[in-house]
Every structure is written in structure tokens, then in C-alpha cells.
């Protein structure tokens, strides 16, 4: 015999699905979080079956190449891309499904490239990635890479960013105005008649 909530059913936000109480998703992301940082959890465990997965060393190389093709900067050395690839792999290793999705997806890049994704030029590599831009595989990588790459201190140095100023004693006396690509500011004293809006009477009225 069924019972109503008044008969003592648990209260709260749990959903009753087929007579079974289901807790809300604890990993539900805030809707105000930037889209680039959100991961679609609808396929959080990736494909249940798929092509043969890739060896770890090869996967790292292909992933680093993917990152350089997806975030191309001629002035960036290899180091930041290598470290970002490691960050992506570490993030994926927290979930067996994500780890499988990453490995299978990287192997798929090699197949799409005729056997060697590393051998593609930048334009061809970008074309392969664009075909997968909406896949969970690529969105999963992006959610970590977009932060890890540009938070790399070697990248900061290339871009001229010194990091948070408070950790270095502030910015006022550390050359904050030493940019050499801006024209010299013109500072001139006004020697004409006082500006009307600046003239006030003793009572403070203009």
C-alpha cells in the first residue's frame, strides 16, 4: 500500500523515481560559471566500448600537439603545452570513464590523420579538431586546458604578466608606467582664466 508525504515520507529535495529516492547531483555546476569552464556531465563516462586505446607516452605527445593546435601561440615554448597535457591527463585520471574517453579520443585523432596526428601541419590539425569541437572528449580537455595553459608561469613571462602585484610589494614603485610602446604623456599647467565650474563662493555654492 502506498503512502503520501504526510505518512512519513522523507522530505527535502530528493526526487522519487519509480519508488526510489534519488539524491540531487552533487556535481551539478552553477549556471553562472563560464561556458568554457563547464563540463557536460551527460556523457561523463564516455563510450562504453570503442577502438583500442593509446599507449601513455603516445597519448601525451598527441595531447600536447592537440593543445598547440587548439591554442596556437608562436611565442609559447613547448613546456607550457607539455605541462597542460599533464594537467589534463591528471584530471581525467580521477574518473575511469573520463580516462577511457581521453585515451580513445586521442587514438581517434591518429586514425583521422591517417595514422599520425603529430605529422599534420597546423591547418590540417585544426581541421581535425574542428570536427570534434562539440564532442565530450574535446570539451573535457578544454575545461582543464583553458585554465592550466594560461596559468602557467612560463606563459606569464612570455606575455609580460608578472603575477599578482601584492605578492611583490604592490605596483606603484615597480615600474608600472615603464611601458615603452606608449607616447609620453603631456602634463601642462593651466595658466588661463579659472574654469567656471571650479570657482566656488565661501558658502560652497558656485
HUZI-V937008 format. One record per residue. RES is the residue in one letter. OMEGA is omega in whole degrees, 0 to 359 (* if undefined). Layout:
{{RES | OMEGA} {RES | OMEGA}}
This chain:
{{X | 182} {X | 178} {X | 180} {X | 177} {X | 181} {X | 182} {X | 177} {X | 177} {X | 181} {X | 178} {X | 177} {X | 184} {X | 180} {X | 179} {X | 179} {X | 181} {X | 178} {X | 179} {X | 180} {X | 180} {X | 183} {X | 179} {X | 175} {X | 180} {X | 181} {X | 182} {X | 180} {X | 186} {X | 181} {X | 183} {X | 181} {X | 179} {X | 180} {X | 183} {X | 183} {X | 184} {X | 181} {X | 176} {X | 179} {X | 182} {X | 184} {X | 177} {X | 186} {X | 182} {X | 174} {X | 181} {X | 180} {X | 178} {X | 181} {X | 183} {X | 179} {X | 182} {X | 189} {X | 176} {X | 188} {X | 182} {X | 179} {X | 180} {X | 180} {X | 180} {X | 180} {X | 179} {X | 178} {X | 178} {X | 176} {X | 183} {X | 178} {X | 178} {X | 182} {X | 180} {X | 187} {X | 175} {X | 183} {X | 184} {X | 180} {X | 173} {X | 182} {X | 186} {X | 180} {X | 179} {X | 178} {X | 181} {X | 177} {X | 176} {X | 178} {X | 179} {X | 179} {X | 180} {X | 179} {X | 178} {X | 181} {X | 183} {X | 179} {X | 180} {X | 183} {X | 179} {X | 179} {X | 180} {X | 178} {X | 179} {X | 180} {X | 182} {X | 180} {X | 180} {X | 179} {X | 176} {X | 178} {X | 177} {X | 177} {X | 180} {X | 180} {X | 180} {X | 180} {X | 177} {X | 184} {X | 178} {X | 181} {X | 183} {X | 181} {X | 172} {X | 187} {X | 183} {X | 180} {X | 178} {X | 179} {X | 180} {X | 178} {X | 181} {X | 180} {X | 178} {X | 183} {X | 186} {X | 181} {X | 181} {X | 177} {X | 179} {X | 183} {X | 179} {X | 178} {X | 178} {X | 184} {X | 184} {X | 176} {X | 188} {X | 185} {X | 176} {X | 186} {X | 183} {X | 185} {X | 173} {X | 179} {X | 186} {X | 175} {X | 175} {X | 177} {X | 181} {X | 179} {X | 183} {X | 179} {X | 179} {X | 184} {X | 184} {X | 182} {X | 185} {X | 184} {X | 179} {X | 182} {X | 177} {X | 181} {X | 184} {X | 190} {X | 184} {X | 180} {X | 175} {X | 181} {X | 182} {X | 183} {X | 178} {X | 183} {X | 181} {X | 175} {X | 178} {X | 178} {X | 182} {X | 178} {X | 179} {X | 183} {X | 176} {X | 178} {X | 183} {X | 179} {X | 178} {X | 179} {X | 178} {X | 186} {X | 185} {X | 180} {X | 181} {X | 179} {X | 177} {X | 181} {X | 180} {X | 179} {X | 178} {X | 180} {X | *}}
